[in-house]
Amino acid sequence: MTPPHLPAPTESSDIPDHRDGRVYAITDNLKLAVDVALATGRPLLLRGEPGSGKSSLAAYVARQRTWRYYEHIVTSRTEARDLLWTFDAVRKLADAQNRSAGELDDHDYVEPGVLWWAFAPRSASCRGRLGDGSGAASAEDPQLLVHDGDEPSTDHAVVLIDEIDKSEPDLPNNLLVPLGSHQFTVTDIRTTIRKEAPAKPGQSPLGRYLIVVTTNEERPLPEAFLRRCVVAVAPRPDQDRLVTIARMHLETYEGGWSAPDLALANAIAADLLNARSHADREGLRAPSTAEFLDALRACRSLGITVDSPQWDQMRQLVMVKPGGPWS
């Protein structure tokens, strides 16, 4: 089955959070962090404030390199095994009670997780069966296509593990072995999954997999996990970079960029930086890049300028918010 595409620009002008890899104002430091993570084979742990664009880096790298792309958004209920595989014991029990089901095969109830698909896609597609799994139902590849027409490399993958700080404390440490060795054992079918050899010779000296882990630092991560990561910080953009981000978003998703857009973006960026400075002094939550883009989109759509009577109210609704830096 063809993996699902993320929405195309012409279909997504009303989507506030684009995760298609088309727009990312990457810094030299983040470029180096990606290369170091690939050279060492270590996960890239990306720290930063909420709304700073951390989650967008993975899709951007996958798009730029034409690699397969997977993502798993962590919640408080996520277990480490969910990123490797899940087992549908309830469906198996129901089938066991159905006398017409015939002999049951545990492989049929295994669903490969994003790390299994990244490291061993051929094994994942046949749910860990030996051989090619002929005659059995294949697993559905959950990759998201972030490319325009180009077939992504079967030998390379980017995986986003988003907001790992929302998990239970033991999840990061439980991922150390799979992330470090690129292998794990699926206990339900008693099969060890190892990374597959590349289908094409002449591979780059850099690694074939980039695992991007993001954290908003709502809780500390274990030291053992930090030691095994390349750690980078998503920087706070200055005014020039905010305007660059605005231009990239408007040109890609909103149909163009004009002189009035430049003036509006500069005004909102200056406003946001003032709010951020005040928030830092008072120990309050600062407005983010995402809120800057929301304010720009609102002003542009509704015809609001710095001289409009709605300007202050728009700031309160989008950038300041109750409990924010100016409330």
Secondary structure in CASP SS format (residue, H / E / C, confidence):
PFRMAT SS
TARGET T0000
AUTHOR 0000-0000-0000
METHOD secondary structure of the structure
MODEL  1
M C 1.00
T C 1.00
P C 1.00
P C 1.00
H E 1.00
L C 1.00
P C 1.00
A C 1.00
P H 1.00
T H 1.00
E H 1.00
S C 1.00
S C 1.00
D C 1.00
I C 1.00
P C 1.00
D C 1.00
H C 1.00
R C 1.00
D C 1.00
G C 1.00
R C 1.00
V C 1.00
Y C 1.00
A C 1.00
I C 1.00
T C 1.00
D H 1.00
N H 1.00
L H 1.00
K H 1.00
L H 1.00
A H 1.00
V H 1.00
D H 1.00
V H 1.00
A H 1.00
L H 1.00
A H 1.00
T H 1.00
G C 1.00
R C 1.00
P C 1.00
L E 1.00
L E 1.00
L E 1.00
R E 1.00
G C 1.00
E C 1.00
P C 1.00
G C 1.00
S C 1.00
G C 1.00
K C 1.00
S C 1.00
S H 1.00
L H 1.00
A H 1.00
A H 1.00
Y H 1.00
V H 1.00
A H 1.00
R H 1.00
Q H 1.00
R H 1.00
T C 1.00
W E 1.00
R E 1.00
Y E 1.00
Y E 1.00
E E 1.00
H E 1.00
I E 1.00
V C 1.00
T C 1.00
S C 1.00
R C 1.00
T C 1.00
E C 1.00
A H 1.00
R H 1.00
D H 1.00
L H 1.00
L C 1.00
W E 1.00
T E 1.00
F E 1.00
D C 1.00
A H 1.00
V H 1.00
R H 1.00
K H 1.00
L H 1.00
A H 1.00
D H 1.00
A H 1.00
Q H 1.00
N C 1.00
R H 1.00
S H 1.00
A H 1.00
G C 1.00
E C 1.00
L C 1.00
D C 1.00
D H 1.00
H H 1.00
D H 1.00
Y H 1.00
V E 1.00
E E 1.00
P E 1.00
G C 1.00
V H 1.00
L H 1.00
W H 1.00
W H 1.00
A H 1.00
F H 1.00
A C 1.00
P H 1.00
R H 1.00
S H 1.00
A H 1.00
S H 1.00
C C 1.00
R C 1.00
G C 1.00
R C 1.00
L C 1.00
G C 1.00
D C 1.00
G C 1.00
S C 1.00
G C 1.00
A C 1.00
A C 1.00
S C 1.00
A C 1.00
E C 1.00
D C 1.00
P C 1.00
Q C 1.00
L C 1.00
L E 1.00
V C 1.00
H C 1.00
D C 1.00
G C 1.00
D C 1.00
E C 1.00
P C 1.00
S E 1.00
T E 1.00
D E 1.00
H E 1.00
A E 1.00
V E 1.00
V E 1.00
L E 1.00
I E 1.00
D E 1.00
E C 1.00
I H 1.00
D H 1.00
K H 1.00
S C 1.00
E C 1.00
P C 1.00
D C 1.00
L H 1.00
P H 1.00
N H 1.00
N H 1.00
L C 1.00
L H 1.00
V H 1.00
P H 1.00
L H 1.00
G H 1.00
S H 1.00
H C 1.00
Q E 1.00
F E 1.00
T E 1.00
V E 1.00
T C 1.00
D C 1.00
I C 1.00
R C 1.00
T E 1.00
T E 1.00
I E 1.00
R E 1.00
K C 1.00
E C 1.00
A C 1.00
P C 1.00
A C 1.00
K C 1.00
P C 1.00
G C 1.00
Q C 1.00
S C 1.00
P C 1.00
L C 1.00
G C 1.00
R C 1.00
Y E 1.00
L E 1.00
I E 1.00
V E 1.00
V E 1.00
T E 1.00
T E 1.00
N C 1.00
E C 1.00
E C 1.00
R C 1.00
P C 1.00
L C 1.00
P C 1.00
E H 1.00
A H 1.00
F H 1.00
L H 1.00
R H 1.00
R C 1.00
C C 1.00
V E 1.00
V E 1.00
A E 1.00
V E 1.00
A C 1.00
P C 1.00
R C 1.00
P C 1.00
D C 1.00
Q H 1.00
D H 1.00
R H 1.00
L H 1.00
V H 1.00
T H 1.00
I H 1.00
A H 1.00
R H 1.00
M H 1.00
H H 1.00
L H 1.00
E H 1.00
T H 1.00
Y H 1.00
E C 1.00
G C 1.00
G C 1.00
W C 1.00
S C 1.00
A H 1.00
P H 1.00
D H 1.00
L H 1.00
A H 1.00
L H 1.00
A H 1.00
N H 1.00
A H 1.00
I H 1.00
A H 1.00
A H 1.00
D H 1.00
L H 1.00
L H 1.00
N H 1.00
A H 1.00
R H 1.00
S H 1.00
H H 1.00
A H 1.00
D H 1.00
R H 1.00
E H 1.00
G C 1.00
L C 1.00
R C 1.00
A C 1.00
P C 1.00
S C 1.00
T H 1.00
A H 1.00
E H 1.00
F H 1.00
L H 1.00
D H 1.00
A H 1.00
L H 1.00
R H 1.00
A H 1.00
C H 1.00
R H 1.00
S H 1.00
L H 1.00
G C 1.00
I C 1.00
T C 1.00
V C 1.00
D C 1.00
S C 1.00
P C 1.00
Q C 1.00
W H 1.00
D H 1.00
Q H 1.00
M H 1.00
R H 1.00
Q H 1.00
L H 1.00
V H 1.00
M H 1.00
V H 1.00
K C 1.00
P C 1.00
G C 1.00
G C 1.00
P C 1.00
W C 1.00
S C 1.00
END
